[in-house]
C-alpha cells in the first residue's frame, strides 16, 4: 500500500474536481472546483454546459487567475487530477507559466476532495 502525500504548505497539491449536476430545464451542467490539500480551501471555478477539452482547460486557466491562488502560489504547485489524462500536454501548457506540474492520481484526488464532497452532501441533505 502506498503512502499518502501530505502537503506541507499552501497550494503544494491542488486537486481539480469536476461534478455533473442535472438541471430541470437545461440538462446537465458541469461544475469545476479546485481544493488545496494543505488548507482544505475550495476554489469555485466555473459551470459549463458541456464537458470537453476546452471547458476543462478554461477552468484550469481560471484557477490560476484567481487572486487568492496567485497570492499563495509562491513556489509552484502540483495539480492533482483523477481524469483527463488525454489532455496532459495541454494542461501542462496552461499551468507551466505558474510553475505548475500535473499528477494523475485518482486516490489522492479523492483524498483531497472528499471533505468538500461530504460537506456538500450534508448541506444538500439538510434542505
Steps between C-alpha positions, in 0.01 A plus 500: 500500500637842402529790736287813471683816398445754774523864400740709705394843371217683321442390141768232503234260370176624348226256401286578197140388542230462238137433597202452274164621623170466320276804463125489449495705181842500339633147552837441663735771620866432573640667813871545560683548831858496622589393855826580680633187672669698780220731611197324356398831343274451198506729198175514301613521141209491262199329349487382141216358290734244341793293617773516239868585471431872470283515813757308705792713381300821548427415863859404574606834351237680711639329812844645431349848459315512834665774711520279812658222296758737351576646843569162661671333204847614594714198401280301266238229538404153390155465346351164597243362257300179493408524131587683177836325446455548126537876564828472692713698255240773462444524877874530557514780242234691699659459844871504414522886507388480865756229585231235486546125458244228431438182699232252396403308812136415566561382858682818602249721319219327691689537829532877449147564370307264729451755785345747253273232357388390847425861595302555179304178559419601860381840385284361222355234729392768746287688246 
